Amino acid sequence: MTKARAWVRLPSGKRLDLLNPTPFDWEDKDLALGLARTYRWGGHSAWPLPLSVAQHSLLVLALHRRRFQGAGNGLAELRELLHDADEGLLGFDCISVVKPFLGEAYRTLTERLENAVAIRYGLTAWTPSERKAHKRADRVAAASEAVHVVGWTQEEVRNTLRIPYTALAADPLREVYGGKPWEPWAPALAAERFLAELEHLCAGTF
């Protein structure tokens, strides 16, 4: 019997085996485009465009840099930028309440993708204190996106989404890129900005 296809063809022409990925299965441009075309919040948005995982990743990186006031190291910044890289390769950002219903097989799939990303980019595991700081930045970003992008109220963020952080008033990405605060970027622009940051960090790390 012919083995069922488990790979996808990427824009670069490479083939990514989703069940058994290797660190050589994609180009950086593929990852940037995949994250720019993968949407958070189930694709729902109060704006004309939904919010991409690429833009979210840059927001978390900006919060990380704000915390360390520019004194953070390149590898730590790269790890922040790539914290959701598996979602761009898979093309799917599962909302948190659905994940338990997808079972262990889904978790195994994402762990294999995460491992391939870690090997390719030389990422080290978070220490407990680093993970705690990352989770806070990720949740602050989520609270802010919920209010300013999707349309949740701050009360709903706390009581329904169970995020114990207040949404930021000012958009940290506007300080870097300009534009309207909290406006989701078009996929091509999100991919361009993510790729530029990825290449910058990789150049300083390797």
Secondary structure, 3 states (H helix, E strand, C coil): CCCCCCEEECCCCCEEECCCCCCCCCCHHHHHHHHHCCECHHHCCCCCCCCEHHHHHHHHHHHHHHHHCCCCCHHHHHHHHCCCHHHHHHCCCCCCCCHHHHHHHHHHHHHHHHHHHHHHHCCCCCCHHHHHHHHHHHHHHHHHHHHHHHCCCHHHHHHCCCCCCCCCCCCHHHHHHCCCCCCCCCHHHHHHHHHHHHHHHHHHHC
